[in-house]
């Protein structure tokens, strides 16, 4: 996909900044509240899978300037892979939330 030249850098850096904020926030919340380690692991898995999903979608829209004779096929594969990784990340997020909530219900 062709976009304005400045957009590629903004997309890449924007995604990196958002993922860094998520990771720092998660670590700060866990450090402050010391919630369930299992829930923390699921949240960490969410961030990892979501990072890979974001990388694959950025790769699909050609933010890395790779010229390839099979570009559309590679982009389609990257979009599909990104979708699967995104679904896995959402499942990890939901499992982390359920572990966190079940831990709070048991302790109340």
PyMOL commands that place a pseudoatom at each C-alpha (Angstrom):
pseudoatom trace, name=CA, resn=UNK, resi=1, chain=A, elem=C, hetatm=0, pos=[0.000, 0.000, 0.000]
pseudoatom trace, name=CA, resn=UNK, resi=2, chain=A, elem=C, hetatm=0, pos=[1.334, 3.417, -0.865]
pseudoatom trace, name=CA, resn=UNK, resi=3, chain=A, elem=C, hetatm=0, pos=[1.075, 6.214, 1.667]
pseudoatom trace, name=CA, resn=UNK, resi=4, chain=A, elem=C, hetatm=0, pos=[2.740, 9.581, 2.123]
pseudoatom trace, name=CA, resn=UNK, resi=5, chain=A, elem=C, hetatm=0, pos=[6.425, 9.183, 2.967]
pseudoatom trace, name=CA, resn=UNK, resi=6, chain=A, elem=C, hetatm=0, pos=[6.074, 10.635, 6.486]
pseudoatom trace, name=CA, resn=UNK, resi=7, chain=A, elem=C, hetatm=0, pos=[3.269, 8.272, 7.447]
pseudoatom trace, name=CA, resn=UNK, resi=8, chain=A, elem=C, hetatm=0, pos=[5.488, 5.173, 7.572]
pseudoatom trace, name=CA, resn=UNK, resi=9, chain=A, elem=C, hetatm=0, pos=[7.750, 6.607, 10.257]
pseudoatom trace, name=CA, resn=UNK, resi=10, chain=A, elem=C, hetatm=0, pos=[4.785, 7.887, 12.253]
pseudoatom trace, name=CA, resn=UNK, resi=11, chain=A, elem=C, hetatm=0, pos=[3.137, 4.458, 12.134]
pseudoatom trace, name=CA, resn=UNK, resi=12, chain=A, elem=C, hetatm=0, pos=[6.299, 2.653, 13.193]
pseudoatom trace, name=CA, resn=UNK, resi=13, chain=A, elem=C, hetatm=0, pos=[7.195, 5.046, 16.003]
pseudoatom trace, name=CA, resn=UNK, resi=14, chain=A, elem=C, hetatm=0, pos=[3.588, 5.411, 17.127]
pseudoatom trace, name=CA, resn=UNK, resi=15, chain=A, elem=C, hetatm=0, pos=[3.234, 1.663, 17.503]
pseudoatom trace, name=CA, resn=UNK, resi=16, chain=A, elem=C, hetatm=0, pos=[6.546, 1.360, 19.350]
pseudoatom trace, name=CA, resn=UNK, resi=17, chain=A, elem=C, hetatm=0, pos=[5.589, 4.173, 21.742]
pseudoatom trace, name=CA, resn=UNK, resi=18, chain=A, elem=C, hetatm=0, pos=[2.140, 2.694, 22.477]
pseudoatom trace, name=CA, resn=UNK, resi=19, chain=A, elem=C, hetatm=0, pos=[3.577, -0.770, 23.131]
pseudoatom trace, name=CA, resn=UNK, resi=20, chain=A, elem=C, hetatm=0, pos=[6.260, 0.696, 25.411]
pseudoatom trace, name=CA, resn=UNK, resi=21, chain=A, elem=C, hetatm=0, pos=[3.611, 2.627, 27.367]
pseudoatom trace, name=CA, resn=UNK, resi=22, chain=A, elem=C, hetatm=0, pos=[1.555, -0.565, 27.752]
pseudoatom trace, name=CA, resn=UNK, resi=23, chain=A, elem=C, hetatm=0, pos=[4.542, -2.528, 29.020]
pseudoatom trace, name=CA, resn=UNK, resi=24, chain=A, elem=C, hetatm=0, pos=[5.684, 0.186, 31.430]
pseudoatom trace, name=CA, resn=UNK, resi=25, chain=A, elem=C, hetatm=0, pos=[2.136, 0.638, 32.740]
pseudoatom trace, name=CA, resn=UNK, resi=26, chain=A, elem=C, hetatm=0, pos=[1.710, -3.100, 33.277]
pseudoatom trace, name=CA, resn=UNK, resi=27, chain=A, elem=C, hetatm=0, pos=[4.981, -3.385, 35.159]
pseudoatom trace, name=CA, resn=UNK, resi=28, chain=A, elem=C, hetatm=0, pos=[4.196, -0.299, 37.262]
pseudoatom trace, name=CA, resn=UNK, resi=29, chain=A, elem=C, hetatm=0, pos=[0.714, -1.588, 38.136]
pseudoatom trace, name=CA, resn=UNK, resi=30, chain=A, elem=C, hetatm=0, pos=[2.035, -5.016, 39.032]
pseudoatom trace, name=CA, resn=UNK, resi=31, chain=A, elem=C, hetatm=0, pos=[4.824, -3.516, 41.150]
pseudoatom trace, name=CA, resn=UNK, resi=32, chain=A, elem=C, hetatm=0, pos=[2.395, -1.206, 42.951]
pseudoatom trace, name=CA, resn=UNK, resi=33, chain=A, elem=C, hetatm=0, pos=[-0.456, -3.670, 43.556]
pseudoatom trace, name=CA, resn=UNK, resi=34, chain=A, elem=C, hetatm=0, pos=[1.397, -7.045, 43.543]
pseudoatom trace, name=CA, resn=UNK, resi=35, chain=A, elem=C, hetatm=0, pos=[-1.504, -8.822, 41.867]
pseudoatom trace, name=CA, resn=UNK, resi=36, chain=A, elem=C, hetatm=0, pos=[-1.526, -12.475, 40.856]
pseudoatom trace, name=CA, resn=UNK, resi=37, chain=A, elem=C, hetatm=0, pos=[1.645, -13.584, 39.029]
pseudoatom trace, name=CA, resn=UNK, resi=38, chain=A, elem=C, hetatm=0, pos=[-0.392, -15.816, 36.728]
pseudoatom trace, name=CA, resn=UNK, resi=39, chain=A, elem=C, hetatm=0, pos=[-2.502, -12.831, 35.651]
pseudoatom trace, name=CA, resn=UNK, resi=40, chain=A, elem=C, hetatm=0, pos=[0.705, -10.851, 35.095]
pseudoatom trace, name=CA, resn=UNK, resi=41, chain=A, elem=C, hetatm=0, pos=[2.038, -13.621, 32.833]
pseudoatom trace, name=CA, resn=UNK, resi=42, chain=A, elem=C, hetatm=0, pos=[-1.138, -13.575, 30.740]
pseudoatom trace, name=CA, resn=UNK, resi=43, chain=A, elem=C, hetatm=0, pos=[-0.916, -9.779, 30.400]
pseudoatom trace, name=CA, resn=UNK, resi=44, chain=A, elem=C, hetatm=0, pos=[2.731, -10.095, 29.407]
pseudoatom trace, name=CA, resn=UNK, resi=45, chain=A, elem=C, hetatm=0, pos=[1.797, -12.744, 26.808]
pseudoatom trace, name=CA, resn=UNK, resi=46, chain=A, elem=C, hetatm=0, pos=[-0.860, -10.324, 25.501]
pseudoatom trace, name=CA, resn=UNK, resi=47, chain=A, elem=C, hetatm=0, pos=[1.757, -7.624, 24.987]
pseudoatom trace, name=CA, resn=UNK, resi=48, chain=A, elem=C, hetatm=0, pos=[4.149, -10.031, 23.248]
pseudoatom trace, name=CA, resn=UNK, resi=49, chain=A, elem=C, hetatm=0, pos=[1.518, -11.431, 20.854]
pseudoatom trace, name=CA, resn=UNK, resi=50, chain=A, elem=C, hetatm=0, pos=[0.063, -7.988, 20.188]
pseudoatom trace, name=CA, resn=UNK, resi=51, chain=A, elem=C, hetatm=0, pos=[3.551, -6.673, 19.399]
pseudoatom trace, name=CA, resn=UNK, resi=52, chain=A, elem=C, hetatm=0, pos=[4.081, -9.411, 16.820]
pseudoatom trace, name=CA, resn=UNK, resi=53, chain=A, elem=C, hetatm=0, pos=[0.608, -8.774, 15.374]
pseudoatom trace, name=CA, resn=UNK, resi=54, chain=A, elem=C, hetatm=0, pos=[1.415, -5.081, 15.038]
pseudoatom trace, name=CA, resn=UNK, resi=55, chain=A, elem=C, hetatm=0, pos=[4.742, -5.867, 13.418]
pseudoatom trace, name=CA, resn=UNK, resi=56, chain=A, elem=C, hetatm=0, pos=[3.071, -8.130, 10.854]
pseudoatom trace, name=CA, resn=UNK, resi=57, chain=A, elem=C, hetatm=0, pos=[0.403, -5.539, 9.984]
pseudoatom trace, name=CA, resn=UNK, resi=58, chain=A, elem=C, hetatm=0, pos=[3.050, -2.833, 9.627]
pseudoatom trace, name=CA, resn=UNK, resi=59, chain=A, elem=C, hetatm=0, pos=[4.982, -5.219, 7.414]
pseudoatom trace, name=CA, resn=UNK, resi=60, chain=A, elem=C, hetatm=0, pos=[1.844, -5.803, 5.341]
pseudoatom trace, name=CA, resn=UNK, resi=61, chain=A, elem=C, hetatm=0, pos=[1.425, -2.115, 4.590]
pseudoatom trace, name=CA, resn=UNK, resi=62, chain=A, elem=C, hetatm=0, pos=[5.078, -2.006, 3.580]
pseudoatom trace, name=CA, resn=UNK, resi=63, chain=A, elem=C, hetatm=0, pos=[6.442, 0.328, 6.229]
pseudoatom trace, name=CA, resn=UNK, resi=64, chain=A, elem=C, hetatm=0, pos=[9.800, -1.432, 6.029]
pseudoatom trace, name=CA, resn=UNK, resi=65, chain=A, elem=C, hetatm=0, pos=[10.466, -0.593, 2.348]
pseudoatom trace, name=CA, resn=UNK, resi=66, chain=A, elem=C, hetatm=0, pos=[10.919, -4.131, 1.072]
pseudoatom trace, name=CA, resn=UNK, resi=67, chain=A, elem=C, hetatm=0, pos=[10.525, -4.534, -2.656]
pseudoatom trace, name=CA, resn=UNK, resi=68, chain=A, elem=C, hetatm=0, pos=[9.471, -8.064, -3.430]
pseudoatom trace, name=CA, resn=UNK, resi=69, chain=A, elem=C, hetatm=0, pos=[8.160, -9.572, -6.675]
pseudoatom trace, name=CA, resn=UNK, resi=70, chain=A, elem=C, hetatm=0, pos=[5.490, -11.404, -4.646]
pseudoatom trace, name=CA, resn=UNK, resi=71, chain=A, elem=C, hetatm=0, pos=[4.549, -8.365, -2.569]
pseudoatom trace, name=CA, resn=UNK, resi=72, chain=A, elem=C, hetatm=0, pos=[0.770, -8.815, -2.637]
pseudoatom trace, name=CA, resn=UNK, resi=73, chain=A, elem=C, hetatm=0, pos=[1.026, -12.475, -1.616]
pseudoatom trace, name=CA, resn=UNK, resi=74, chain=A, elem=C, hetatm=0, pos=[3.383, -11.602, 1.227]
pseudoatom trace, name=CA, resn=UNK, resi=75, chain=A, elem=C, hetatm=0, pos=[1.106, -8.758, 2.319]
pseudoatom trace, name=CA, resn=UNK, resi=76, chain=A, elem=C, hetatm=0, pos=[-1.891, -11.103, 2.360]
pseudoatom trace, name=CA, resn=UNK, resi=77, chain=A, elem=C, hetatm=0, pos=[0.025, -13.637, 4.432]
pseudoatom trace, name=CA, resn=UNK, resi=78, chain=A, elem=C, hetatm=0, pos=[1.177, -10.900, 6.827]
pseudoatom trace, name=CA, resn=UNK, resi=79, chain=A, elem=C, hetatm=0, pos=[-2.384, -9.646, 7.269]
pseudoatom trace, name=CA, resn=UNK, resi=80, chain=A, elem=C, hetatm=0, pos=[-3.649, -13.169, 7.969]
pseudoatom trace, name=CA, resn=UNK, resi=81, chain=A, elem=C, hetatm=0, pos=[-0.811, -13.848, 10.398]
pseudoatom trace, name=CA, resn=UNK, resi=82, chain=A, elem=C, hetatm=0, pos=[-1.474, -10.528, 12.101]
pseudoatom trace, name=CA, resn=UNK, resi=83, chain=A, elem=C, hetatm=0, pos=[-5.129, -11.431, 12.540]
pseudoatom trace, name=CA, resn=UNK, resi=84, chain=A, elem=C, hetatm=0, pos=[-4.300, -14.796, 14.115]
pseudoatom trace, name=CA, resn=UNK, resi=85, chain=A, elem=C, hetatm=0, pos=[-1.734, -13.207, 16.450]
pseudoatom trace, name=CA, resn=UNK, resi=86, chain=A, elem=C, hetatm=0, pos=[-4.231, -10.503, 17.383]
pseudoatom trace, name=CA, resn=UNK, resi=87, chain=A, elem=C, hetatm=0, pos=[-6.843, -13.131, 18.304]
pseudoatom trace, name=CA, resn=UNK, resi=88, chain=A, elem=C, hetatm=0, pos=[-4.292, -14.977, 20.440]
pseudoatom trace, name=CA, resn=UNK, resi=89, chain=A, elem=C, hetatm=0, pos=[-3.369, -11.696, 22.153]
pseudoatom trace, name=CA, resn=UNK, resi=90, chain=A, elem=C, hetatm=0, pos=[-7.019, -10.941, 22.953]
pseudoatom trace, name=CA, resn=UNK, resi=91, chain=A, elem=C, hetatm=0, pos=[-7.455, -14.441, 24.419]
pseudoatom trace, name=CA, resn=UNK, resi=92, chain=A, elem=C, hetatm=0, pos=[-4.379, -13.832, 26.614]
pseudoatom trace, name=CA, resn=UNK, resi=93, chain=A, elem=C, hetatm=0, pos=[-5.794, -10.470, 27.704]
pseudoatom trace, name=CA, resn=UNK, resi=94, chain=A, elem=C, hetatm=0, pos=[-9.145, -12.016, 28.603]
pseudoatom trace, name=CA, resn=UNK, resi=95, chain=A, elem=C, hetatm=0, pos=[-7.482, -14.856, 30.503]
pseudoatom trace, name=CA, resn=UNK, resi=96, chain=A, elem=C, hetatm=0, pos=[-5.389, -12.327, 32.434]
pseudoatom trace, name=CA, resn=UNK, resi=97, chain=A, elem=C, hetatm=0, pos=[-8.477, -10.300, 33.307]
pseudoatom trace, name=CA, resn=UNK, resi=98, chain=A, elem=C, hetatm=0, pos=[-10.369, -13.412, 34.386]
pseudoatom trace, name=CA, resn=UNK, resi=99, chain=A, elem=C, hetatm=0, pos=[-7.444, -14.516, 36.601]
pseudoatom trace, name=CA, resn=UNK, resi=100, chain=A, elem=C, hetatm=0, pos=[-7.255, -11.051, 38.110]
pseudoatom trace, name=CA, resn=UNK, resi=101, chain=A, elem=C, hetatm=0, pos=[-10.995, -10.863, 38.772]
pseudoatom trace, name=CA, resn=UNK, resi=102, chain=A, elem=C, hetatm=0, pos=[-11.234, -14.408, 40.150]
pseudoatom trace, name=CA, resn=UNK, resi=103, chain=A, elem=C, hetatm=0, pos=[-8.334, -13.629, 42.500]
pseudoatom trace, name=CA, resn=UNK, resi=104, chain=A, elem=C, hetatm=0, pos=[-10.133, -10.485, 43.741]
pseudoatom trace, name=CA, resn=UNK, resi=105, chain=A, elem=C, hetatm=0, pos=[-13.417, -12.366, 44.251]
pseudoatom trace, name=CA, resn=UNK, resi=106, chain=A, elem=C, hetatm=0, pos=[-11.715, -15.113, 46.264]
pseudoatom trace, name=CA, resn=UNK, resi=107, chain=A, elem=C, hetatm=0, pos=[-9.905, -12.643, 48.495]
pseudoatom trace, name=CA, resn=UNK, resi=108, chain=A, elem=C, hetatm=0, pos=[-13.039, -10.578, 49.253]
for i in range(1, 108): cmd.bond("trace and resi %d" % i, "trace and resi %d" % (i + 1))
show_as sticks, trace
zoom trace
